Amino acid sequence: HIIAVHEMGHALVAMALPGLDTVHKVSIIPRGIGALGYTIQRPTEDRFLMTRKELENKMQVLLGGRAAEQIVFGEVSTGASDDLQKVTSIARAIIMRYGMHEKLGNVVYEEERQSFLGQAGPSLHERSFSEDTAREIDRAVRDIVSGVFERTVKLLTGRRDVQEAGATHLMEKETLYEPGLQALRDALR
């Protein structure tokens, strides 16, 4: 039940927000190591540029599972660990790589460096900013993630009936594809 609620949280957020990839499949059948269920979105177009709002919408989808657990069960599970890593990475990129933070400004705090083998990648222990700036970055990351989580909880709270119906349907069928998700999509509008 927890997995169905979690995955339906991802799916409903993805279906409710504009500009996100179409939800193709939702399943509670374990896949690979550590994935107890999954939600697959299929891109409708190639995307090379994203706005901060689009990045935050993507974060909302990732936090949808945890938010759904919080709403339905009043507590969260460890099921969102990979989602949280991705959300944190996006929030850090918003601030450190894309210069999309009001207070920290149009500055890049994370530069890709060439390794001795010529491969690009983030610098590991080298940084070119002060400890005060590091604290501001950490605070900004927390603020972005917290704000996005609050919006996600609010979005799903207003659609709890759809959430519960979707989770029940997912437990019955184990896997839902686009046609089976259409009724949920319609109920969100």
Disulfide bonds with the S-S distance in Angstrom:
none
